[in-house]
Amino acid sequence: MRSLLQTLPILLACSAGMCGMRGQAQNITGYRYWFNDNAADITVVDLGAAPVYDTEFVLNSSTLAPGHHLATIQMRDADGLWSAPWSQHFVQRGTTVNGIEYWFDDDVAGTTTTSVTPGAAPLITTPLDAGDLPVGFHTVTLRTVDGQGVRSVPYTVHFTRNGGAVTGYEYWVDDAVADRVSMNIGPASTVDLIAALPVSTAEGEHLFTIRFRDAEEGWSVPLSSTFSFVVGIDEVPGLSNYLLFPNPVSDQLALRLEAAGARDVQVSILDATGRTVQQLGTWHVLGTTHRSWDTGSLARGSYLLSVEAEGRSMRIPFIKQ
């Protein structure tokens, strides 16, 4: 017996052994069932004669009220004898979800009912209105209401109420939160953080962290990524201050450098043995400039980004994750 039943027929998986019939020479020719010990209201269903039935039998419960019920079934053999009764509890529910109720932060008294497109898999047609909540962390609890007015078990999730459009951001390098840089930004603006990012002159791996501010002064969760910084003055004359971001990389790898004069450089990716695995082409550089490349096709592992000019090269290690 399925435990979640609606006004659709009740489904009961049964075989001769399950229902208590042990006679080896007899065929099953039918079954009968009733609900809630009301044996006076029996429904009889005939079956094609067979020694065993391993299938789902349909019990029509559409006239029952919503709630808990008891179904009882017996199997009939070819001599007209009935097996021992077999009973199972079930819950009668509606066929469709007709509405959704929700409330915030355990405030059940403030429950709101919203409309849905009725069906077994309803589509919410009205957004959940969290406009009166303060900025910050909250919970929302939802439950469905079916065609017979039966409510589902409540389901609760956490969410963050933000304050609308992004109006600013701030970022810092490593753990220097006190030295963070704060900037404003318009709703349709974009910021090139790789071009503007100030870095420490210390070579090595560093951590970049950024968070965003909304129109109601709420802040997002900080997002962090590591990058590599190499001064590299001697490797390729005229080029210095290489910033490789992010490292490790998933899809897009960016490189920023400073060029004392205009020149063309050849960029490629080498594996750990120094073998070229991807040619990235020619890059014209002048002043502080940056560019990014797609690394999505690279297998996971360790690589070198090679920048070559006039027979000299700078190789910066990175990891593809």
Sine and cosine of phi, psi and omega as CSV:
sin_phi,cos_phi,sin_psi,cos_psi,sin_omega,cos_omega
0.00,0.00,0.80,-0.60,0.05,-1.00
-0.95,0.32,0.57,-0.82,-0.08,-1.00
-1.00,0.08,-0.34,0.94,0.00,-1.00
-0.91,-0.42,0.97,-0.26,-0.10,-0.99
-0.85,-0.53,0.61,-0.79,0.00,-1.00
-0.91,-0.42,-0.32,-0.95,0.04,-1.00
-0.97,0.26,-0.06,1.00,0.18,-0.98
-0.92,0.39,0.29,-0.96,0.00,-1.00
-0.84,0.54,0.56,-0.83,0.09,-1.00
-0.96,0.28,0.64,-0.77,-0.02,-1.00
-0.94,-0.35,0.76,-0.65,-0.01,-1.00
-0.74,-0.67,0.88,-0.48,0.07,-1.00
-1.00,0.07,0.81,-0.59,-0.11,-0.99
-0.50,-0.87,0.56,-0.83,0.17,-0.99
-0.76,-0.65,0.11,-0.99,-0.03,-1.00
-0.87,0.49,-0.67,0.75,0.00,-1.00
-0.90,0.45,-0.65,0.76,-0.03,-1.00
-0.90,0.43,-0.56,0.83,-0.09,-1.00
-1.00,-0.07,0.14,0.99,0.18,-0.98
1.00,-0.05,0.12,0.99,-0.01,-1.00
-1.00,-0.02,0.84,-0.54,-0.10,-0.99
-0.91,-0.40,-0.12,0.99,-0.05,-1.00
-0.92,0.40,0.80,-0.60,-0.08,-1.00
-0.99,0.12,-0.37,0.93,-0.11,-0.99
-0.99,-0.11,-0.10,1.00,-0.09,-1.00
-0.98,-0.20,0.54,-0.84,0.11,-0.99
-0.99,-0.13,0.50,-0.87,0.16,-0.99
-0.99,0.14,0.78,-0.63,-0.04,-1.00
-0.89,-0.46,-0.07,1.00,0.00,-1.00
0.12,-0.99,0.00,-1.00,0.08,-1.00
-0.53,-0.85,0.31,-0.95,0.09,-1.00
-0.67,-0.74,0.43,-0.90,-0.02,-1.00
-0.51,-0.86,0.35,-0.94,0.08,-1.00
-0.48,-0.88,0.25,-0.97,-0.06,-1.00
-0.89,-0.45,0.57,-0.82,0.17,-0.99
0.82,0.57,0.64,0.77,0.05,-1.00
0.89,0.46,0.30,0.95,0.03,-1.00
-1.00,0.01,0.97,0.24,-0.07,-1.00
-0.92,0.39,-0.25,0.97,0.03,-1.00
-0.96,0.27,-0.31,0.95,-0.03,-1.00
-0.92,-0.40,0.96,0.29,-0.09,-1.00
-0.99,-0.15,0.63,-0.77,0.11,-0.99
-0.93,-0.36,0.79,-0.61,-0.01,-1.00
-0.94,-0.33,0.73,-0.69,0.00,-1.00
-0.82,-0.57,0.82,-0.58,0.03,-1.00
-1.00,0.07,0.56,-0.83,0.02,-1.00
-0.80,-0.60,0.38,-0.93,0.16,-0.99
-0.92,0.39,0.71,-0.70,-0.09,-1.00
-0.86,0.51,0.76,-0.65,0.02,-1.00
-0.38,-0.93,0.57,-0.82,-0.02,-1.00
-0.94,0.35,-0.46,0.89,-0.03,-1.00
-0.61,-0.80,0.67,-0.74,0.15,-0.99
-0.86,-0.51,0.89,-0.46,0.08,-1.00
-0.88,-0.48,0.99,0.16,-0.14,-0.99
-0.45,-0.89,-0.08,-1.00,0.03,-1.00
-0.97,-0.26,0.84,-0.54,0.02,-1.00
-1.00,-0.10,0.68,-0.74,-0.08,-1.00
-1.00,-0.05,0.87,-0.50,0.09,-1.00
-0.92,-0.38,0.88,-0.48,-0.08,-1.00
-0.99,0.14,0.93,-0.36,-0.02,-1.00
-0.93,-0.36,0.30,0.95,-0.14,-0.99
-0.89,0.46,-0.37,0.93,-0.03,-1.00
-1.00,0.01,-0.09,1.00,-0.03,-1.00
-0.98,0.18,0.50,-0.86,0.06,-1.00
-0.96,0.27,0.40,-0.91,0.07,-1.00
-0.86,0.51,0.57,-0.82,0.04,-1.00
0.75,-0.66,-0.26,-0.96,-0.05,-1.00
-1.00,0.06,0.65,-0.76,-0.03,-1.00
-0.60,-0.80,0.16,-0.99,0.03,-1.00
-0.82,-0.58,0.79,-0.62,0.08,-1.00
-0.94,-0.35,0.68,-0.73,0.02,-1.00
-0.81,-0.59,0.67,-0.74,-0.05,-1.00
-0.70,-0.72,0.55,-0.83,0.11,-0.99
-0.74,-0.68,0.52,-0.85,0.06,-1.00
-0.97,-0.23,0.57,-0.82,-0.01,-1.00
-0.93,-0.36,0.67,-0.74,0.05,-1.00
-0.99,-0.16,-0.03,-1.00,-0.09,-1.00
-0.92,0.39,-0.33,0.95,0.05,-1.00
-1.00,0.00,0.07,1.00,-0.01,-1.00
0.99,0.15,0.19,0.98,0.02,-1.00
-1.00,0.02,0.56,-0.83,-0.06,-1.00
-0.96,-0.27,0.58,-0.81,0.04,-1.00
-0.96,0.28,0.11,-0.99,0.12,-0.99
-0.90,0.45,0.62,-0.79,0.00,-1.00
-0.90,0.44,0.57,-0.82,0.07,-1.00
-0.80,-0.60,0.81,-0.58,-0.12,-0.99
-0.86,-0.50,0.47,-0.88,-0.01,-1.00
-0.49,-0.87,0.70,-0.72,0.10,-0.99
-0.98,0.20,0.47,-0.88,0.09,-1.00
-0.43,-0.90,0.19,-0.98,0.01,-1.00
-0.91,-0.41,0.81,-0.59,0.05,-1.00
-1.00,0.04,0.81,-0.59,-0.01,-1.00
-0.74,-0.67,0.14,-0.99,-0.02,-1.00
-0.97,0.22,0.21,-0.98,-0.06,-1.00
-0.99,0.11,-0.46,0.89,-0.09,-1.00
-0.72,-0.70,0.38,-0.92,0.16,-0.99
-1.00,0.00,0.86,-0.51,-0.06,-1.00
-0.97,-0.25,-0.23,0.97,-0.02,-1.00
-0.27,-0.96,0.22,-0.98,0.04,-1.00
-0.74,-0.67,0.73,-0.68,0.10,-1.00
-0.95,-0.30,0.61,-0.79,0.04,-1.00
-0.52,-0.86,0.43,-0.90,0.09,-1.00
-0.52,-0.85,0.33,-0.94,-0.06,-1.00
-0.94,-0.34,0.59,-0.81,0.17,-0.98
0.80,0.60,0.68,0.74,0.07,-1.00
0.90,0.43,0.28,0.96,0.02,-1.00
-1.00,0.03,0.98,0.20,-0.06,-1.00
-0.90,0.44,-0.50,0.87,0.01,-1.00
-0.90,0.43,-0.38,0.93,0.01,-1.00
-0.99,-0.12,0.49,0.87,-0.03,-1.00
-0.88,0.47,0.68,-0.73,0.06,-1.00
-0.89,-0.45,0.69,-0.72,0.08,-1.00
-0.97,-0.25,0.79,-0.61,-0.01,-1.00
-0.88,-0.47,0.45,-0.89,-0.05,-1.00
-0.99,0.15,0.45,-0.89,0.07,-1.00
-0.67,-0.74,0.30,-0.95,0.20,-0.98
-0.98,0.20,0.92,-0.39,-0.12,-0.99
-0.84,0.54,0.58,-0.81,0.04,-1.00
0.32,-0.95,0.11,-0.99,0.02,-1.00
-0.93,0.37,-0.50,0.87,0.07,-1.00
-0.84,-0.54,0.99,0.13,-0.17,-0.99
-0.94,0.34,0.48,-0.88,0.09,-1.00
-0.95,-0.30,0.86,-0.51,0.00,-1.00
-0.95,0.31,0.83,-0.56,-0.06,-1.00
-0.99,-0.15,-0.17,0.99,0.01,-1.00
-0.80,-0.60,0.80,-0.60,0.01,-1.00
-0.88,0.47,0.48,-0.88,0.10,-0.99
-0.94,0.33,0.82,-0.58,-0.12,-0.99
-1.00,0.04,0.97,-0.26,0.04,-1.00
-0.94,-0.33,0.36,0.93,-0.09,-1.00
-0.90,0.43,-0.44,0.90,-0.03,-1.00
-1.00,0.05,-0.08,1.00,-0.04,-1.00
-0.99,0.14,0.55,-0.84,0.11,-0.99
-0.95,0.32,0.36,-0.93,0.05,-1.00
-0.90,0.44,0.68,-0.73,0.02,-1.00
0.65,-0.76,-0.33,-0.95,-0.07,-1.00
-1.00,0.02,0.64,-0.77,-0.02,-1.00
-0.54,-0.84,0.12,-0.99,0.16,-0.99
-0.84,-0.55,0.50,-0.86,0.13,-0.99
-0.79,-0.61,0.70,-0.72,0.00,-1.00
-0.89,-0.46,0.74,-0.67,-0.03,-1.00
-0.81,-0.59,0.48,-0.88,0.18,-0.98
-0.49,-0.87,0.52,-0.86,-0.01,-1.00
-1.00,-0.06,0.38,-0.92,0.07,-1.00
-0.83,-0.56,0.85,-0.53,-0.08,-1.00
-1.00,0.01,-0.07,-1.00,-0.08,-1.00
-0.90,0.43,-0.29,0.96,0.04,-1.00
-0.97,-0.25,0.21,0.98,0.04,-1.00
0.99,0.14,0.14,0.99,-0.01,-1.00
-0.99,0.11,0.72,-0.69,-0.03,-1.00
-0.99,-0.14,0.58,-0.81,0.02,-1.00
-0.98,0.18,0.09,-1.00,0.13,-0.99
-0.92,0.39,0.73,-0.69,0.00,-1.00
-0.89,0.46,0.57,-0.82,0.02,-1.00
-0.80,-0.59,0.81,-0.59,-0.11,-0.99
-0.89,-0.46,0.68,-0.73,0.08,-1.00
-0.71,-0.71,0.42,-0.91,0.07,-1.00
-1.00,-0.03,0.49,-0.87,0.08,-1.00
-0.43,-0.90,0.22,-0.98,0.03,-1.00
-0.92,-0.40,0.80,-0.59,0.07,-1.00
-1.00,0.04,0.91,-0.42,0.03,-1.00
-0.99,-0.11,0.02,-1.00,-0.11,-0.99
-0.94,-0.35,0.54,0.84,0.08,-1.00
0.99,-0.13,-0.56,-0.83,-0.11,-0.99
-0.91,0.41,0.49,-0.87,0.07,-1.00
-0.95,0.31,0.78,-0.63,-0.02,-1.00
-0.88,-0.47,-0.15,0.99,-0.02,-1.00
-0.14,-0.99,0.05,-1.00,0.01,-1.00
-0.40,-0.92,0.26,-0.97,0.15,-0.99
-0.54,-0.84,0.52,-0.85,-0.03,-1.00
-0.59,-0.81,0.33,-0.94,0.04,-1.00
-0.50,-0.87,0.31,-0.95,-0.03,-1.00
-0.93,-0.36,0.68,-0.73,-0.06,-1.00
0.84,0.55,-0.73,-0.69,-0.01,-1.00
-0.97,-0.24,0.33,0.95,-0.05,-1.00
-0.99,0.12,0.90,0.44,-0.03,-1.00
-0.90,0.44,-0.57,0.82,-0.01,-1.00
-0.90,0.43,-0.38,0.93,0.00,-1.00
-0.98,-0.18,0.34,0.94,-0.05,-1.00
-0.89,0.46,0.48,-0.88,0.02,-1.00
-0.98,-0.20,0.82,-0.58,-0.01,-1.00
-0.93,-0.37,0.72,-0.70,-0.04,-1.00
-0.65,-0.76,0.46,-0.89,0.12,-0.99
-1.00,-0.10,0.39,-0.92,0.01,-1.00
-0.51,-0.86,0.63,-0.78,0.03,-1.00
-0.99,0.15,0.30,-0.95,-0.05,-1.00
-0.84,0.54,-0.54,0.84,-0.06,-1.00
-0.96,-0.27,0.19,0.98,-0.08,-1.00
-1.00,0.04,0.38,-0.92,0.12,-0.99
-0.80,-0.60,0.50,-0.87,-0.02,-1.00
-0.81,-0.59,0.75,-0.66,0.05,-1.00
-1.00,-0.06,1.00,-0.04,-0.09,-1.00
-0.95,0.31,-0.47,0.88,0.02,-1.00
-0.91,0.41,-0.64,0.77,0.00,-1.00
-0.94,0.34,-0.56,0.83,-0.12,-0.99
-0.99,-0.10,-0.17,0.99,-0.15,-0.99
-0.91,0.41,0.88,-0.47,0.12,-0.99
-0.99,0.16,0.66,-0.76,-0.05,-1.00
-0.81,-0.59,0.37,-0.93,0.10,-0.99
-0.94,0.34,0.49,-0.87,0.04,-1.00
-0.98,0.21,-0.11,0.99,0.02,-1.00
-0.96,0.28,0.80,-0.60,0.03,-1.00
-0.95,0.31,0.42,-0.91,0.07,-1.00
0.80,-0.60,-0.29,-0.96,-0.03,-1.00
-1.00,0.00,0.65,-0.76,-0.01,-1.00
-0.70,-0.71,0.31,-0.95,-0.01,-1.00
-0.92,-0.39,0.80,-0.60,0.05,-1.00
-0.95,-0.30,0.78,-0.62,-0.03,-1.00
-0.78,-0.62,0.69,-0.73,0.00,-1.00
-0.67,-0.74,0.52,-0.86,0.15,-0.99
-0.60,-0.80,0.37,-0.93,-0.13,-0.99
-0.89,-0.46,0.54,-0.84,0.00,-1.00
-0.94,-0.34,0.68,-0.74,0.02,-1.00
-0.98,-0.18,-0.04,-1.00,-0.09,-1.00
-0.91,0.41,-0.34,0.94,0.01,-1.00
-0.97,-0.26,0.39,0.92,0.06,-1.00
0.92,0.39,0.36,0.93,0.10,-0.99
-1.00,0.05,0.54,-0.84,-0.04,-1.00
-0.94,-0.34,0.60,-0.80,0.07,-1.00
-0.97,0.24,0.16,-0.99,0.14,-0.99
-0.92,0.38,0.71,-0.70,0.02,-1.00
-0.88,0.48,0.65,-0.76,0.04,-1.00
-0.91,-0.41,0.74,-0.67,-0.08,-1.00
-0.82,-0.58,0.49,-0.87,0.09,-1.00
-0.45,-0.89,0.50,-0.86,0.01,-1.00
-1.00,-0.06,0.42,-0.91,0.08,-1.00
-0.58,-0.81,0.27,-0.96,0.00,-1.00
-0.93,-0.37,0.66,-0.75,0.04,-1.00
-0.79,-0.61,0.80,-0.60,0.00,-1.00
-0.73,-0.68,0.79,-0.62,0.03,-1.00
-0.92,0.38,-0.80,0.59,0.15,-0.99
0.83,0.56,0.74,0.68,-0.05,-1.00
-0.95,0.30,-0.60,0.80,-0.15,-0.99
-1.00,0.02,-0.37,0.93,-0.12,-0.99
-0.90,0.44,-0.79,0.61,0.07,-1.00
-0.82,-0.58,0.96,-0.28,-0.04,-1.00
-0.81,0.59,0.72,-0.69,0.00,-1.00
1.00,-0.04,-0.17,0.98,0.05,-1.00
-0.90,-0.43,0.62,-0.79,-0.01,-1.00
-0.32,-0.95,0.07,-1.00,0.09,-1.00
0.79,0.61,0.89,0.46,0.02,-1.00
-0.99,0.16,0.78,-0.63,0.05,-1.00
-0.83,-0.55,0.92,-0.40,-0.02,-1.00
-0.97,-0.25,0.84,-0.54,-0.15,-0.99
-0.60,-0.80,0.70,-0.72,-0.23,0.97
-1.00,0.09,0.21,-0.98,0.04,-1.00
-0.55,-0.84,0.96,-0.28,0.18,0.98
-0.94,0.35,0.34,-0.94,-0.05,-1.00
-0.88,-0.47,0.50,-0.87,0.09,-1.00
-0.96,-0.26,-0.86,0.52,-0.09,-1.00
-0.81,-0.58,-0.73,0.68,-0.08,-1.00
-0.91,-0.42,0.84,-0.54,0.02,-1.00
-0.94,-0.33,0.79,-0.61,-0.02,-1.00
-0.91,-0.41,0.57,-0.82,0.07,-1.00
-0.77,-0.64,0.77,-0.64,0.13,-0.99
-0.90,-0.44,0.64,-0.77,0.04,-1.00
-0.52,-0.85,0.16,-0.99,0.05,-1.00
-0.88,-0.47,0.80,-0.60,0.00,-1.00
-0.91,-0.42,0.83,-0.56,-0.03,-1.00
-0.93,0.37,-0.44,0.90,0.04,-1.00
-0.55,-0.84,0.24,-0.97,-0.02,-1.00
-0.94,0.35,0.69,-0.73,0.05,-1.00
-0.26,-0.96,0.27,-0.96,0.09,-1.00
-0.97,-0.24,0.70,-0.72,0.04,-1.00
-0.83,-0.55,0.46,-0.89,0.07,-1.00
-0.98,-0.20,0.77,-0.64,-0.06,-1.00
-0.88,-0.47,0.70,-0.71,0.02,-1.00
-0.49,-0.87,0.24,-0.97,0.04,-1.00
-0.91,-0.41,0.76,-0.64,0.01,-1.00
-0.91,-0.41,0.48,-0.88,0.11,-0.99
-0.99,0.11,-0.07,-1.00,-0.10,-1.00
-0.90,0.43,-0.34,0.94,0.00,-1.00
-1.00,-0.01,-0.07,1.00,-0.03,-1.00
1.00,-0.07,0.05,1.00,0.01,-1.00
-0.99,0.15,0.70,-0.71,0.01,-1.00
-0.94,0.33,0.83,-0.56,0.01,-1.00
-0.93,-0.38,-0.27,0.96,0.02,-1.00
-0.38,-0.93,0.85,-0.53,0.09,-1.00
-1.00,0.02,0.82,-0.58,-0.03,-1.00
-0.98,-0.20,-0.04,1.00,0.14,-0.99
1.00,-0.05,-0.18,-0.98,-0.04,-1.00
-1.00,-0.04,0.64,-0.76,-0.02,-1.00
-0.77,-0.64,0.84,-0.55,0.04,-1.00
-1.00,0.01,0.85,-0.52,-0.09,-1.00
-0.86,-0.51,0.53,-0.85,0.09,-1.00
-0.29,-0.96,0.79,-0.61,-0.04,-1.00
0.92,0.39,-0.47,-0.88,0.07,-1.00
-0.99,0.11,0.91,-0.42,-0.06,-1.00
-0.63,-0.78,0.37,-0.93,-0.02,-1.00
-0.55,-0.84,0.30,-0.95,0.00,-1.00
-0.40,-0.92,0.40,-0.91,0.03,-1.00
-0.80,-0.60,0.42,-0.91,-0.01,-1.00
-0.71,-0.71,0.47,-0.88,0.03,-1.00
-0.99,0.14,0.84,-0.54,0.03,-1.00
-0.90,-0.43,0.30,0.96,-0.07,-1.00
-0.88,0.47,-0.45,0.89,-0.05,-1.00
-0.99,0.11,-0.15,0.99,-0.01,-1.00
-0.96,0.28,0.62,-0.78,0.12,-0.99
-0.96,0.28,0.36,-0.93,0.04,-1.00
-0.89,0.46,0.62,-0.79,0.02,-1.00
0.47,-0.88,-0.19,-0.98,-0.04,-1.00
-0.99,-0.17,0.67,-0.74,-0.04,-1.00
-0.63,-0.77,0.12,-0.99,0.10,-0.99
-0.80,-0.60,0.73,-0.68,0.15,-0.99
-1.00,-0.07,0.87,-0.49,-0.08,-1.00
-0.96,-0.27,0.78,-0.62,0.08,-1.00
-0.89,-0.46,0.89,-0.46,-0.10,-0.99
-0.86,-0.51,0.61,-0.79,0.09,-1.00
-0.35,-0.94,0.73,-0.68,0.09,-1.00
0.81,0.59,0.65,0.76,0.08,-1.00
0.98,0.20,0.06,1.00,0.04,-1.00
-0.90,-0.43,0.42,-0.91,-0.04,-1.00
-0.60,-0.80,0.50,-0.87,0.12,-0.99
-0.88,-0.48,0.80,-0.60,-0.03,-1.00
-0.87,-0.50,0.83,-0.56,-0.05,-1.00
-0.89,-0.46,0.85,-0.53,-0.01,-1.00
-0.96,0.28,0.57,-0.82,0.12,-0.99
-0.50,-0.87,0.24,-0.97,-0.03,-1.00
-0.88,-0.48,0.75,-0.67,0.15,-0.99
-1.00,-0.10,0.83,-0.55,-0.03,-1.00
-0.95,-0.33,0.00,0.00,0.00,0.00
